[in-house]
Amino acid sequence: MYKTKILLVAILALAAFSPQAAEISLDALPAINDFAIAGGETEQYIAATNGGLYHSHDRGQNWRAHKTGFGLPATMVATTQEGAVYAFVVTLGLLKLDGETNQWQAINNHFGSQVLRQLNVSRLNPSRLVARNHYGKLIVSDNHGEDWHKLSGPYQPNSEAEKRGRELYVEKCQSCHGIDGIGETYTKQALTDQNYLMAPALDESAHAWHHTDEQLVETILEGSPRTPRMPAGKSSGVSAVDARDLVAYIKSLWTQRELDCQGPKHMECM
Ligand code: HEC
């Protein structure tokens, strides 16, 4: 995750120097991450670039920055068979193009540390969206992109400890560590302030599993020595039993690989 952040900060710094409203040539376009052709009355080429969303109405000769998401890394753009257009812009989340006004509408910005790289909409059930994140995992929405879960299905606890841990998590941790432990969602502050430590994903995508149960319990109870942003749970009524249940919940977000490789063993699994 930290590597991703460094990359995004660098991209953001570069993007700040790009021209905004003026039309630019194909050669001047920032690096293209993804591309789509939108239909409608006139054909529109849309490029998701490191410096934001750009569109062209003359088949890619000249481009104009879209004011939504200008300067922010755009990581994917996709058209559906019905003609809808979706894009993902870091710090704005998933956007959908309104065909009437040609404006991007916000759909969901709760992706945590995930950045979307690809998106498909089911033809049989247009409310079902399937996306690939930059960790290479597929995630699914069954309500037009408003809520997302893993491909395996919405979260289900397997024990009382996991269930209780999840309730505590939603109440005390989710605002920073994200829904189902997907980490903190990127904001401009997080990307530009070098001293801002983001709340990492606690599911399998970051490195929570490099720690033993005891180390996780200690971080939860004592907080992080590196930043007051990770609070000491014991100061806000988190008991040792609560911390254990929170760890049970966090571990229920991991796959068998992380469970087998937890703690000091993680070096052998890298
Ligand atoms: C106000 C935001 C915030 C809240 C609320 C919060 N955390 Fe954190 N958490 C952080 C930050 C920021 C870090 C990174 C600390 C660091 O890098 O040293 C962190 C780190 C952690 C880590 C270490 C992860 C790793 O991979 O090393 C664990 C475990 C953790 N938090 C669990 C929790 C739990 C459980 C709760 C709820 C009881 C919680 N946190 C509440 C911000 C928060």
Residues whose N, C-alpha, C, O or C-beta is under 5 A from the ligand:
A	BS01	HEC	K172 C173 C176 L197 M198 A199 P200 A201 H207 A208 L216 T219 I220 S224 R226 T227 R229 M230 P231 G233 L246
